[in-house]
Amino acid sequence: MAENVLDDISHRRYNPLRGSYILVSPHRTKRPWQGQQESPSKTTLPSYDPSCYLCPGNKRAQGDTNPKYESTFVFVNDYSAVKEEQAPYEPKTEDGSPESLFLKAEPVTGKCYVLTFSAAHNLTLADLSPVEILPVIDAWTEIYRAHLSPKSPLAAVAPPDAPTTLVGRPKEQYRYMQIFENKGAAMGCSNPHPHGQVWTTSSLPEELTLELEQLKKYRRERGGKHLLEDYAALESEKKERVVFENDSFLVVCPWWATWPFETMIISKKYKRALVDLDTNEKGHLAEAIAEITRRYDNLFETHFPYSMGIHQAPLEGTEEEIESSYLHLHFYPPLLRSATVRKFLVGYELMAEPQRDITPEQAAARLRDCGGELYRKKLQG
């Protein structure tokens, strides 16, 4: 009964993954909208574009020619955000001086990759079947394994020196790998060909540092239990925020979601990283990805934009860090109430704390109703 009251009152919800709060204002969904509107993405693309840098057989921006691949294709990003080799930099000694306190910097090295999801220029993950998504998951797993520290507990199940056909060993051992996809121009994607990115860095990024601290704290205080395993079990029981589930994964609009139709794909059983998944579990993950991306497109009958990222164990870390990590995927889509109206994080959200209008329960209910045929196939049929 208490949760029903929250459907119509302003309140704060706690995010245990970050140790932070979000303001929820469900009554604001009734306000009229006269602000900026986006152009709905319903562009029809060809299956092959001779000017595309990612299509099979085409030349990329810096001159290399893509092979005539048929499924996935991995290459080192021509415009990487971090470098493997760069001029040395020594951080200033922390001696208590204003300069050492305020002007801190540390070097970051790494390696960045681009991974195409399909040879077809006009397909997205939402258009692919679970069987067609499996090669993408296999590629993610193989890249992660190839960069894994030999000292990691995960190396026992996925030795990093095993033969790989995708990438070679990096020049140094990196700390973390972020696998992500930006879908759509609204999320800054510069090429519509279906692809994602893989960034490895010598540092542990801020968002992962926050999550990992919370995961470690929960495990210590709960006698070895895992925060997301317990949370997935609770959501699976309550059903209110569940969009889809199968034997291995849960797709849920989290209780603490910031974005209107934000979702998480959570492993229902403890898995530290992609390399922990067996063949059946990879198939279930592919099914979960296919389900949520299709439902997104169906919701507003548009190429639904989002940023998606995989959070898993660091490539190198302490035993506690590795064993406390928990495999999950975040989907952050910006659309608010239609294909043309997006959510902006401004004002109060920048100056105070995140805020949302539509509740996660309402969002989950709408996404549950968006199954069936992909909207583009319905329109074509």
VEXDREN-2710 file (C-alpha; in Angstrom, 1 decimal):
% VEXDREN-2710
k/r/px/py/pz
1/MET/0.0/0.0/0.0
2/ALA/2.9/2.4/0.8
3/GLU/4.2/2.0/-2.7
4/ASN/0.8/2.9/-4.2
5/VAL/0.9/6.2/-2.4
6/LEU/4.2/7.0/-4.1
7/ASP/2.4/7.0/-7.5
8/ASP/1.1/10.5/-6.8
9/ILE/3.4/12.2/-4.3
10/SER/6.9/13.7/-4.7
11/HIS/9.5/11.5/-3.0
12/ARG/13.1/10.5/-3.1
13/ARG/14.3/7.0/-4.0
14/TYR/17.6/5.5/-2.9
15/ASN/20.1/4.1/-5.4
16/PRO/22.1/1.4/-3.6
17/LEU/24.5/1.0/-6.6
18/ARG/25.7/4.6/-6.1
19/GLY/24.8/5.4/-2.6
20/SER/22.8/8.4/-3.8
21/TYR/19.2/9.6/-4.1
22/ILE/16.8/10.7/-7.0
23/LEU/13.8/13.0/-6.7
24/VAL/10.6/11.5/-8.2
25/SER/7.7/13.8/-9.2
26/PRO/5.0/11.7/-10.8
27/HIS/2.4/14.5/-10.8
28/ARG/4.5/16.4/-13.3
29/THR/3.6/14.1/-16.2
30/LYS/0.4/16.2/-16.5
31/ARG/2.2/19.3/-17.5
32/PRO/1.9/20.6/-21.1
33/TRP/5.1/20.5/-23.3
34/GLN/6.0/23.5/-25.4
35/GLY/9.8/23.0/-25.3
36/GLN/12.2/21.6/-27.8
37/GLN/11.1/18.6/-29.9
38/GLU/13.4/16.2/-31.7
39/SER/12.9/14.9/-35.2
40/PRO/11.7/11.2/-34.9
41/SER/14.2/8.8/-36.3
42/LYS/12.4/6.9/-39.1
43/THR/15.1/7.1/-41.7
44/THR/15.2/4.2/-44.2
45/LEU/18.8/3.2/-44.8
46/PRO/20.3/1.0/-47.5
47/SER/21.7/-2.4/-46.5
48/TYR/25.0/-1.2/-47.9
49/ASP/26.3/2.4/-48.1
50/PRO/29.5/3.0/-50.3
51/SER/30.3/6.1/-48.2
52/CYS/30.1/4.4/-44.8
53/TYR/33.4/3.9/-43.0
54/LEU/32.1/0.7/-41.3
55/CYS/30.5/-1.2/-44.2
56/PRO/32.3/-4.3/-45.5
57/GLY/35.0/-3.6/-48.1
58/ASN/34.9/0.2/-47.6
59/LYS/37.8/2.4/-46.7
60/ARG/37.8/4.0/-43.3
61/ALA/38.7/7.6/-42.6
62/GLN/42.4/7.0/-42.1
63/GLY/42.7/4.8/-45.2
64/ASP/42.5/1.2/-44.0
65/THR/40.2/-1.0/-45.9
66/ASN/37.6/-3.1/-44.0
67/PRO/37.5/-6.8/-44.8
68/LYS/34.3/-8.1/-46.5
69/TYR/33.0/-9.4/-43.1
70/GLU/29.7/-11.1/-42.8
71/SER/28.9/-10.7/-39.1
72/THR/31.0/-8.8/-36.5
73/PHE/34.2/-6.9/-37.2
74/VAL/36.6/-5.5/-34.6
75/PHE/39.4/-2.9/-35.2
76/VAL/41.4/-0.4/-33.2
77/ASN/39.5/2.9/-33.2
78/ASP/41.1/5.3/-35.7
79/TYR/40.3/8.2/-33.3
80/SER/40.9/6.6/-29.9
81/ALA/40.0/8.5/-26.7
82/VAL/43.1/7.1/-25.0
83/LYS/46.5/6.2/-26.3
84/GLU/48.8/3.2/-25.7
85/GLU/51.9/5.3/-26.1
86/GLN/52.2/9.0/-25.1
87/ALA/54.6/11.5/-23.6
88/PRO/55.4/10.6/-19.9
89/TYR/53.8/12.7/-17.2
90/GLU/54.7/12.6/-13.5
91/PRO/51.9/13.8/-11.1
92/LYS/53.1/16.5/-8.8
93/THR/54.0/15.4/-5.2
94/GLU/51.2/16.0/-2.7
95/ASP/53.0/18.4/-0.4
96/GLY/50.0/20.3/0.9
97/SER/50.6/23.3/-1.4
98/PRO/47.6/24.9/-3.2
99/GLU/49.0/23.6/-6.5
100/SER/49.2/20.0/-5.3
101/LEU/45.7/20.2/-3.9
102/PHE/43.8/21.9/-6.7
103/LEU/45.8/21.2/-9.9
104/LYS/45.8/17.4/-9.8
105/ALA/46.3/15.3/-12.9
106/GLU/47.3/11.7/-13.6
107/PRO/48.2/10.1/-16.9
108/VAL/45.8/7.5/-18.5
109/THR/46.7/5.1/-21.2
110/GLY/44.6/2.5/-22.9
111/LYS/43.3/1.0/-26.1
112/CYS/40.0/1.6/-27.9
113/TYR/38.2/-0.6/-30.3
114/VAL/35.1/-0.4/-32.6
115/LEU/32.9/-3.5/-32.9
116/THR/30.3/-3.7/-35.7
117/PHE/27.2/-5.7/-34.8
118/SER/26.2/-6.7/-38.4
119/ALA/27.5/-6.4/-42.0
120/ALA/24.2/-4.8/-42.9
121/HIS/24.2/-1.0/-42.7
122/ASN/20.5/-0.7/-42.0
123/LEU/20.1/-3.0/-39.1
124/THR/20.3/-2.4/-35.3
125/LEU/20.3/-4.7/-32.3
126/ALA/16.5/-4.3/-32.3
127/ASP/16.4/-5.9/-35.8
128/LEU/18.6/-8.9/-34.9
129/SER/17.3/-12.1/-33.6
130/PRO/18.9/-13.6/-30.4
131/VAL/20.9/-16.0/-32.7
132/GLU/22.2/-13.0/-34.6
133/ILE/23.2/-11.2/-31.4
134/LEU/25.2/-14.1/-30.1
135/PRO/28.3/-13.3/-32.2
136/VAL/28.3/-9.8/-30.7
137/ILE/28.3/-11.3/-27.2
138/ASP/31.0/-13.8/-28.2
139/ALA/33.1/-10.9/-29.5
140/TRP/32.6/-8.8/-26.3
141/THR/33.7/-11.9/-24.3
142/GLU/36.7/-12.6/-26.4
143/ILE/38.0/-9.0/-26.3
144/TYR/37.5/-8.9/-22.5
145/ARG/39.3/-12.3/-22.1
146/ALA/42.2/-11.1/-24.2
147/HIS/42.8/-8.1/-21.9
148/LEU/42.2/-9.9/-18.6
149/SER/45.1/-9.9/-16.1
150/PRO/46.8/-13.3/-15.7
151/LYS/46.6/-12.6/-12.0
152/SER/42.8/-12.2/-11.9
153/PRO/40.7/-15.0/-10.3
154/LEU/38.8/-14.9/-13.6
155/ALA/41.9/-16.1/-15.5
156/ALA/41.1/-19.6/-14.1
157/VAL/38.0/-19.8/-16.2
158/ALA/39.2/-17.6/-19.1
159/PRO/43.0/-17.6/-19.5
160/PRO/43.9/-14.3/-21.3
161/ASP/46.7/-15.9/-23.2
162/ALA/44.4/-18.3/-25.0
163/PRO/44.4/-17.9/-28.8
164/THR/42.2/-15.1/-30.1
165/THR/41.2/-14.2/-33.6
166/LEU/40.0/-10.7/-32.8
167/VAL/42.6/-8.7/-30.9
168/GLY/46.1/-9.3/-29.6
169/ARG/47.4/-8.8/-26.1
170/PRO/47.8/-5.1/-25.1
171/LYS/51.2/-3.5/-24.6
172/GLU/50.5/-3.1/-20.9
173/GLN/48.0/-4.5/-18.4
174/TYR/45.0/-2.2/-18.2
175/ARG/42.7/-1.8/-15.2
176/TYR/39.3/-1.7/-16.7
177/MET/37.3/-2.3/-19.9
178/GLN/34.1/-0.4/-20.7
179/ILE/32.0/-2.0/-23.5
180/PHE/29.2/0.4/-24.7
181/GLU/26.9/1.4/-27.5
182/ASN/25.6/4.9/-28.4
183/LYS/22.6/4.4/-30.6
184/GLY/21.2/7.3/-32.5
185/ALA/22.2/10.9/-33.4
186/ALA/20.5/12.1/-30.2
187/MET/23.2/10.2/-28.2
188/GLY/26.1/11.5/-30.3
189/CYS/26.4/8.6/-32.6
190/SER/28.3/9.8/-35.7
191/ASN/27.7/6.7/-37.9
192/PRO/24.3/4.8/-38.3
193/HIS/26.0/1.5/-39.1
194/PRO/25.2/-0.8/-36.1
195/HIS/28.3/-0.7/-33.9
196/GLY/29.6/-0.3/-30.4
197/GLN/32.8/0.6/-28.7
198/VAL/35.3/-1.0/-26.3
199/TRP/37.6/1.3/-24.2
200/THR/40.3/-0.1/-22.0
201/THR/42.0/2.2/-19.5
202/SER/44.8/2.1/-17.0
203/SER/42.5/3.7/-14.4
204/LEU/39.2/2.6/-12.9
205/PRO/36.5/5.1/-14.1
206/GLU/34.5/7.1/-11.6
207/GLU/31.1/5.4/-12.1
208/LEU/32.6/2.0/-11.7
209/THR/34.5/3.1/-8.6
210/LEU/31.2/4.2/-7.0
211/GLU/29.4/1.0/-7.9
212/LEU/32.3/-1.3/-6.8
213/GLU/32.5/0.4/-3.4
214/GLN/28.7/-0.3/-2.9
215/LEU/29.0/-3.9/-4.1
216/LYS/31.9/-4.6/-1.8
217/LYS/30.2/-2.9/1.2
218/TYR/27.0/-5.0/0.7
219/ARG/29.0/-8.2/0.4
220/ARG/31.0/-7.5/3.6
221/GLU/27.9/-6.5/5.6
222/ARG/25.7/-9.4/4.3
223/GLY/28.0/-12.3/4.8
224/GLY/29.1/-12.8/1.2
225/LYS/25.7/-12.1/-0.4
226/HIS/25.6/-10.0/-3.6
227/LEU/23.6/-6.8/-3.9
228/LEU/22.3/-7.3/-7.4
229/GLU/21.5/-11.0/-7.0
230/ASP/19.3/-10.1/-4.0
231/TYR/17.8/-7.1/-5.9
232/ALA/17.0/-9.3/-9.0
233/ALA/15.3/-11.9/-6.8
234/LEU/13.2/-9.2/-5.1
235/GLU/12.1/-7.6/-8.5
236/SER/11.4/-11.1/-9.9
237/GLU/9.1/-11.7/-7.0
238/LYS/7.3/-8.4/-7.1
239/LYS/7.0/-8.1/-10.9
240/GLU/6.1/-4.4/-10.8
241/ARG/9.2/-3.1/-12.6
242/VAL/10.0/-6.2/-14.6
243/VAL/9.9/-5.8/-18.4
244/PHE/11.1/-9.3/-19.4
245/GLU/12.8/-12.3/-17.8
246/ASN/14.1/-15.7/-18.7
247/ASP/16.0/-18.4/-16.8
248/SER/19.2/-16.4/-16.6
249/PHE/18.5/-12.6/-16.9
250/LEU/16.0/-10.0/-15.7
251/VAL/15.2/-6.8/-17.6
252/VAL/13.9/-4.3/-15.1
253/CYS/13.2/-0.6/-14.8
254/PRO/15.2/-0.1/-11.6
255/TRP/13.5/1.4/-8.5
256/TRP/16.1/4.3/-8.6
257/ALA/16.1/4.9/-12.4
258/THR/17.0/8.5/-13.5
259/TRP/16.0/8.3/-17.2
260/PRO/12.3/7.9/-18.1
261/PHE/12.6/4.5/-19.7
262/GLU/15.9/3.4/-18.1
263/THR/16.4/-0.3/-17.8
264/MET/19.0/-2.8/-16.5
265/ILE/19.7/-6.3/-17.6
266/ILE/20.8/-8.2/-14.5
267/SER/22.1/-11.7/-14.2
268/LYS/19.8/-13.6/-11.9
269/LYS/22.7/-15.7/-10.6
270/TYR/26.1/-14.4/-9.5
271/LYS/28.3/-13.8/-12.5
272/ARG/31.4/-11.6/-12.2
273/ALA/31.8/-11.0/-15.9
274/LEU/30.9/-12.2/-19.4
275/VAL/33.6/-15.0/-19.2
276/ASP/31.5/-16.6/-16.5
277/LEU/28.6/-17.3/-18.8
278/ASP/28.1/-20.7/-20.3
279/THR/26.6/-21.2/-23.8
280/ASN/22.9/-21.3/-22.6
281/GLU/23.4/-18.2/-20.5
282/LYS/24.9/-16.3/-23.5
283/GLY/21.8/-17.3/-25.4
284/HIS/19.6/-15.9/-22.6
285/LEU/21.5/-12.7/-22.6
286/ALA/21.1/-12.3/-26.4
287/GLU/17.3/-12.9/-25.9
288/ALA/17.2/-10.2/-23.2
289/ILE/19.0/-7.7/-25.4
290/ALA/16.8/-8.5/-28.3
291/GLU/13.6/-8.0/-26.2
292/ILE/14.5/-4.7/-24.6
293/THR/15.8/-3.1/-27.8
294/ARG/12.8/-4.2/-29.8
295/ARG/10.4/-2.9/-27.1
296/TYR/12.2/0.4/-27.1
297/ASP/11.7/0.8/-30.9
298/ASN/8.1/-0.2/-30.5
299/LEU/7.3/2.2/-27.7
300/PHE/7.3/5.4/-29.8
301/GLU/7.6/3.6/-33.2
302/THR/11.1/5.1/-33.9
303/HIS/14.7/4.1/-33.9
304/PHE/14.9/4.5/-30.1
305/PRO/18.1/6.2/-29.0
306/TYR/20.1/5.1/-25.9
307/SER/23.5/4.6/-24.4
308/MET/24.1/1.1/-23.3
309/GLY/27.0/-0.1/-21.2
310/ILE/28.2/-3.4/-19.6
311/HIS/29.5/-3.3/-16.1
312/GLN/31.5/-6.3/-15.0
313/ALA/34.7/-7.1/-13.0
314/PRO/37.8/-5.0/-13.7
315/LEU/40.5/-6.5/-15.9
316/GLU/42.9/-6.2/-13.0
317/GLY/42.1/-5.7/-9.3
318/THR/42.1/-7.2/-5.8
319/GLU/40.4/-10.4/-5.1
320/GLU/37.7/-8.5/-3.2
321/GLU/37.1/-6.3/-6.2
322/ILE/36.8/-9.2/-8.6
323/GLU/34.6/-11.4/-6.4
324/SER/32.3/-8.5/-5.4
325/SER/31.7/-7.5/-9.1
326/TYR/28.4/-8.5/-10.7
327/LEU/27.5/-8.6/-14.4
328/HIS/24.8/-6.2/-15.5
329/LEU/24.0/-3.9/-18.4
330/HIS/22.6/-0.3/-18.2
331/PHE/20.4/1.2/-20.8
332/TYR/20.0/5.0/-20.6
333/PRO/17.5/6.3/-23.2
334/PRO/16.7/10.0/-23.4
335/LEU/13.1/10.0/-24.8
336/LEU/10.5/11.2/-22.3
337/ARG/6.9/11.2/-23.6
338/SER/7.1/10.6/-27.4
339/ALA/9.6/10.2/-30.3
340/THR/10.1/14.0/-30.4
341/VAL/10.3/14.9/-26.7
342/ARG/13.4/14.1/-24.7
343/LYS/14.5/14.3/-21.1
344/PHE/17.1/17.0/-20.2
345/LEU/19.3/16.8/-17.1
346/VAL/19.3/20.5/-16.3
347/GLY/18.5/23.0/-13.6
348/TYR/17.7/21.2/-10.3
349/GLU/19.2/18.0/-11.7
350/LEU/22.6/19.7/-12.3
351/MET/22.6/21.8/-9.2
352/ALA/21.0/19.5/-6.7
353/GLU/20.1/15.9/-7.6
354/PRO/18.6/13.9/-10.4
355/GLN/14.8/14.0/-10.9
356/ARG/12.2/12.1/-12.9
357/ASP/8.5/12.4/-13.6
358/ILE/7.1/9.1/-14.9
359/THR/7.7/6.4/-12.3
360/PRO/9.7/3.3/-13.1
361/GLU/6.5/1.2/-12.5
362/GLN/4.7/3.2/-15.2
363/ALA/7.7/2.9/-17.5
364/ALA/7.9/-0.9/-17.0
365/ALA/4.2/-1.4/-17.7
366/ARG/4.4/0.5/-21.0
367/LEU/7.5/-1.4/-22.1
368/ARG/5.8/-4.8/-21.2
369/ASP/3.0/-3.8/-23.6
370/CYS/5.5/-3.2/-26.5
371/GLY/6.3/-6.8/-27.4
372/GLY/5.4/-8.6/-30.6
373/GLU/6.6/-7.6/-34.1
374/LEU/9.1/-4.9/-34.5
375/TYR/7.2/-1.7/-35.6
376/ARG/9.2/-1.4/-38.8
377/LYS/8.2/-4.9/-39.9
378/LYS/4.6/-4.1/-39.1
379/LEU/4.8/-0.9/-41.2
380/GLN/6.4/-2.8/-44.1
381/GLY/3.9/-5.6/-43.9
END
